[in-house]
Amino acid sequence: MNLLAIDYGTKRIGLAWCDTAVGVVLPYGVIQTSDFRLQTSELFDLMKKEKIEQVVVGLPIGLDGKENQNTKNVRKFVEKLKAESGLPIVVVDERFSSAAADRMEGSAASRDEKAAMIILQSYLESRK
């Protein structure tokens, strides 16, 4: 199964990809636009090209465990993405993914890609 992970931001969207048959999570670029239509257009092109079967989106929950404005923005993005793509979309708690991305060494991937990789790896581990 081909999975796409999204670390959603209003200015940049970090992406990571995995074929579950292989099990290796790879960085897959960054979408750099705040225009929702351009964001979704690029995402849909990528989903079609890579035959994505499921999307995993990081959900930014506050350190106190409560939802905040960023959480609401991501939920809104997820609902629009789900309605327009028709793909199953899973949300995963992304607390500390950016901090963990900052600690990742040995990769030329951007911070946004690394955060998406951590989100996807977390999702895959939760399925075991």
Secondary structure as GFF3:
##gff-version 3
##sequence-region A 1 128
A	DSSP	beta_strand	2	7	.	.	.	ID=ss1
A	DSSP	beta_strand	13	19	.	.	.	ID=ss2
A	DSSP	beta_strand	25	31	.	.	.	ID=ss3
A	DSSP	alpha_helix	36	49	.	.	.	ID=ss4
A	DSSP	beta_strand	54	59	.	.	.	ID=ss5
A	DSSP	alpha_helix	69	85	.	.	.	ID=ss6
A	DSSP	beta_strand	89	93	.	.	.	ID=ss7
A	DSSP	alpha_helix	97	103	.	.	.	ID=ss8
A	DSSP	alpha_helix	111	126	.	.	.	ID=ss9
###
